[in-house]
Amino acid sequence: MWSKKSTEAVLKELEVTSTTGLSEHEIVQRREKYGANELAIKSLKPYLEFFSLN
């Protein structure tokens, strides 16, 4: 779990520094390997229907 690790341990594991972050080259490589850093958006309609019934 990331939350239980020290900042230094996380940075080391991710192979990044807190001052410079990732290089453009590293960003491209990680995006190709892991995909874009995006959340899937699900429809809100079922939730809206649920709350409108109550």
C-alpha positions in Angstrom: 0.0 0.0 0.0 1.4 3.4 -1.0 -0.1 5.2 2.0 1.9 3.1 4.4 5.3 3.8 2.7 7.5 6.8 3.2 7.7 9.4 0.5 11.3 8.4 -0.2 10.3 4.7 -0.6 7.5 5.5 -3.0 9.7 7.8 -5.1 12.4 5.2 -5.3 10.0 2.4 -6.2 8.5 4.6 -9.0 12.0 5.7 -10.1 11.2 9.4 -10.0 12.4 12.4 -8.0 10.2 14.9 -6.2 12.0 17.9 -7.8 12.0 17.0 -11.5 9.3 14.4 -11.9 9.3 12.3 -15.0 11.0 13.2 -18.2 8.9 13.5 -21.4 10.5 10.3 -22.6 9.6 8.5 -19.4 6.0 9.8 -19.6 5.6 8.4 -23.1 7.1 5.0 -22.1 4.9 4.6 -19.1 1.8 5.7 -20.9 2.5 3.1 -23.6 3.1 0.4 -20.9 0.3 1.3 -18.4 -2.1 3.4 -20.4 -3.4 6.9 -19.7 -4.0 8.0 -16.2 -7.8 8.1 -16.5 -10.8 6.8 -14.6 -13.6 5.1 -16.4 -16.7 7.2 -16.2 -19.9 5.2 -15.6 -23.3 6.5 -16.3 -24.9 8.4 -13.4 -28.4 7.5 -14.6 -29.0 4.5 -12.4 -28.0 6.6 -9.3 -30.2 9.4 -10.4 -33.1 7.1 -10.9 -32.5 5.5 -7.5 -32.5 8.8 -5.7 -35.5 10.2 -7.6 -37.6 7.2 -6.5 -37.1 8.0 -2.8 
